[in-house]
Amino acid sequence: MSTEQRVKGLDTTQSCIHQAEDLHKQGYAFVGRYYNVNRPEKNLTLEEAEALSRGGIKIVAVWENGYPTTSGYFTEAAGRADAERAYDYAQHVIHQPAGSAIYFTIDYDASVADLSHGIHQYMQTLVSTFKAHGNAYKIGIYGSGLTCEYAIQHIPDIHYTWLAESSGWTHSRTFTGWNIRQTGSGSLHGLSIDLNEAVGSYGSFDIPL
């Protein structure tokens, strides 16, 4: 983990379109927002992205479609579908700037066996699919300490890690190589949120206005 100054942020499944100014005043530097197909009501919209950017809030894009909460989710086919749909949404709906990141969630305490088989294949397919589409975006992984550790050690083109709040997950108390870390949860300005901190470069973006 970098020794650079940490900044605070949050992630939420709810639109922050009306909260950007208040969040900025309270010192929030970024908001994590979702891309997905199954629950479009939780998606970041271009209008919201523009509102956050006007308010001085950076955006972190998170792809989570369905339930990536068991080993059965993570296959080559899922990696290809997730990468293609996330890339398309970023490029054609949000106009997300090149060079920023999309994080993909592995939202459970994955074992070494899970990581070295299905999840490894899933992550490799994310990388190859992004390359095939022009590699405009960097890839981040959200998960346990072990998952984050595995990603950066074994998949060279995973650029960022986001450490989940669940401190009981494997290596989550000891992993220090994160770019973003969840630190708690709560509510703020009518939003149900997870609190986060980030350090150094973490793949955030704003929309040119």
C-alpha positions in Angstrom: 0.0 0.0 0.0 1.2 3.5 -0.8 2.2 6.0 1.9 0.4 8.7 0.0 -2.4 10.6 1.7 -5.7 8.6 2.0 -9.0 10.1 0.7 -12.5 9.1 1.8 -15.3 7.8 -0.3 -18.4 5.7 -0.3 -20.2 3.2 -2.5 -23.9 2.8 -2.9 -26.5 1.1 -5.1 -28.6 4.3 -5.0 -28.3 7.4 -7.3 -26.3 10.2 -5.8 -27.5 12.8 -8.4 -28.8 15.2 -5.7 -26.1 14.6 -3.1 -23.0 15.6 -4.9 -22.6 19.0 -3.5 -23.2 17.9 0.1 -20.8 15.0 -0.3 -18.1 17.3 -1.5 -18.7 19.7 1.4 -18.2 16.8 3.8 -14.9 15.8 2.3 -15.9 12.8 0.2 -13.5 12.4 -2.8 -15.2 9.6 -4.6 -18.3 7.5 -5.0 -18.4 3.9 -6.1 -21.4 3.2 -8.4 -22.6 0.2 -10.3 -22.9 -1.1 -13.9 -25.0 -4.2 -14.4 -27.8 -5.8 -16.5 -30.0 -7.6 -14.0 -30.9 -4.6 -11.8 -30.7 -1.5 -14.0 -32.2 0.6 -11.2 -28.9 0.5 -9.3 -26.8 1.7 -12.3 -24.9 4.8 -12.6 -26.4 7.0 -15.3 -24.7 9.6 -17.5 -26.8 12.3 -15.9 -25.6 11.2 -12.4 -22.0 10.9 -13.6 -22.2 14.5 -14.9 -23.8 15.7 -11.6 -21.0 14.1 -9.5 -18.4 15.5 -11.8 -19.8 19.0 -11.6 -19.8 18.6 -7.8 -16.1 17.7 -7.7 -16.7 14.0 -6.8 -14.7 11.3 -8.6 -16.5 8.1 -9.7 -15.4 4.5 -9.3 -17.1 2.0 -11.6 -18.1 -1.4 -10.2 -19.5 -4.2 -12.3 -21.7 -6.6 -10.3 -24.3 -8.5 -12.3 -26.4 -11.2 -10.6 -24.8 -13.0 -7.6 -21.0 -13.4 -7.8 -21.1 -14.9 -4.4 -20.2 -18.6 -5.0 -17.5 -20.4 -7.0 -20.1 -21.6 -9.5 -20.5 -18.1 -10.9 -16.9 -17.8 -12.1 -16.4 -19.3 -15.5 -14.7 -18.3 -18.7 -18.2 -17.6 -20.2 -19.1 -15.4 -17.3 -15.8 -13.5 -17.6 -16.4 -12.9 -21.3 -20.0 -11.8 -20.8 -19.2 -9.5 -17.8 -16.3 -7.9 -19.5 -18.1 -7.3 -22.8 -21.2 -5.8 -21.1 -19.2 -3.7 -18.6 -17.0 -2.3 -21.4 -20.0 -1.5 -23.5 -21.8 0.3 -20.7 -18.7 2.3 -19.8 -17.9 3.3 -23.4 -21.4 3.9 -24.9 -23.6 4.9 -22.0 -21.3 6.7 -19.5 -18.6 7.7 -21.9 -16.1 6.7 -19.2 -12.7 8.2 -20.0 -10.0 5.8 -21.2 -7.4 4.9 -18.7 -9.8 4.7 -15.8 -10.9 1.4 -14.2 -13.8 -1.0 -13.9 -13.8 -3.1 -10.8 -15.3 -6.7 -10.9 -16.7 -8.2 -7.7 -15.8 -11.5 -6.2 -18.2 -11.1 -3.3 -17.4 -14.1 -1.0 -14.5 -15.6 0.9 -13.0 -17.5 -2.0 -10.7 -20.4 -1.2 -7.3 -21.0 -2.8 -8.9 -23.8 -4.8 -11.6 -21.5 -6.1 -9.1 -18.8 -7.0 -6.7 -21.1 -8.8 -9.4 -22.7 -11.0 -12.6 -20.9 -11.9 -11.8 -17.4 -10.6 -8.4 -17.5 -12.3 -10.0 -18.4 -15.6 -12.7 -15.7 -15.0 -10.0 -13.0 -14.4 -7.9 -14.0 -17.3 -10.9 -13.8 -19.6 -11.7 -10.3 -18.3 -8.2 -9.3 -19.3 -8.3 -11.0 -22.8 -11.7 -9.6 -23.5 -10.7 -6.0 -22.6 -7.6 -6.4 -24.8 -9.7 -7.6 -27.7 -11.9 -4.5 -27.4 -9.1 -2.1 -27.4 -8.0 -2.0 -23.7 -9.4 1.4 -23.0 -10.0 0.5 -19.4 -8.0 -0.9 -16.5 -9.3 -3.8 -14.5 -9.8 -3.8 -10.7 -10.9 -6.7 -8.5 -13.1 -6.4 -5.4 -12.9 -9.1 -2.8 -11.2 -10.6 0.2 -7.6 -10.1 1.1 -6.7 -13.4 -0.3 -8.6 -12.7 -3.5 -6.9 -9.3 -4.0 -3.5 -10.8 -3.2 -4.0 -13.6 -5.7 -5.2 -11.2 -8.4 -2.2 -9.0 -8.3 0.3 -11.8 -7.9 -1.1 -14.1 -10.7 -2.9 -11.9 -13.2 -0.4 -9.2 -14.4 -3.0 -7.1 -16.1 -5.1 -6.6 -12.9 -4.2 -3.1 -12.0 -6.2 -2.3 -8.8 -7.7 -4.1 -5.8 -10.6 -3.1 -3.6 -10.6 -4.8 -0.2 -14.1 -5.8 1.1 -15.2 -4.8 4.6 -15.6 -8.4 5.8 -12.5 -8.6 8.0 -13.2 -12.3 8.8 -12.5 -13.3 5.2 -9.2 -14.9 4.4 -6.2 -12.5 4.7 -8.5 -9.5 4.9 -6.9 -8.3 8.2 -3.3 -8.7 6.8 -3.5 -7.6 3.1 -2.0 -4.2 2.7 -1.8 -3.9 -1.1 -5.2 -2.4 -1.6 -6.0 0.7 -3.6 -9.5 1.0 -2.0 -10.7 -0.4 1.3 -14.2 -0.6 2.7 -14.2 0.5 6.3 -17.8 0.4 7.5 -21.4 1.0 6.5 -24.2 3.3 7.4 -26.6 5.9 5.9 -25.9 9.4 4.7 -28.2 12.0 3.1 -30.9 9.3 2.6 -28.4 6.9 1.0 -27.5 3.4 2.3 -23.8 3.4 1.9 -20.5 1.5 2.5 -17.7 3.8 3.7 -14.3 3.5 2.0 -10.8 5.0 1.8 -8.5 5.1 -1.1 -4.8 5.9 -1.6 -2.7 6.8 -4.6 -4.1 6.0 -8.0 -7.3 3.9 -7.8 -8.8 4.2 -11.3 -11.4 6.9 -10.6 -12.7 9.3 -13.2 -14.9 12.2 -13.9 -16.9 13.2 -17.0 -15.6 16.1 -19.1 -18.2 18.8 -18.9 
